[in-house]
């Protein structure tokens, strides 16, 4: 039950991010998109992430290679609005 519910919620977040950041980043994983948007905020100078496995490290490093998002502040605010609706 909880696995299915978590998957459904993650899919909604994925879709919301895709709608907000565009097709340029659609191939990124959800964790990559999250790091991308956070590190694109002008007031954020670094992003701390957990590094429990080599696979996770590689996932985040791959996501760091994407170009920053121009309208990250707007995306963050709109994503917060989507989250409150869920």
Residue pairs with C-beta under 8 A, 6 or more apart in sequence:
9 86
10 30
12 82
12 86
13 30
13 79
13 82
13 83
14 30
14 33
16 78
16 79
16 82
17 25
17 30
17 33
17 34
17 37
17 75
17 79
18 25
18 26
20 75
20 78
20 79
21 33
21 36
21 37
21 69
21 75
24 67
25 33
25 36
25 66
25 69
28 36
28 63
28 66
29 59
29 63
31 49
31 56
31 59
31 60
31 63
32 59
32 60
32 62
32 63
32 66
33 63
35 47
35 49
35 60
35 63
35 64
36 63
36 64
36 66
36 68
36 69
37 69
37 72
37 75
37 76
37 79
38 44
38 47
38 72
38 76
39 46
39 47
39 64
39 68
40 68
40 69
40 70
40 72
41 72
41 73
41 76
42 72
42 73
49 56
49 60
50 56
51 57
51 60
69 75
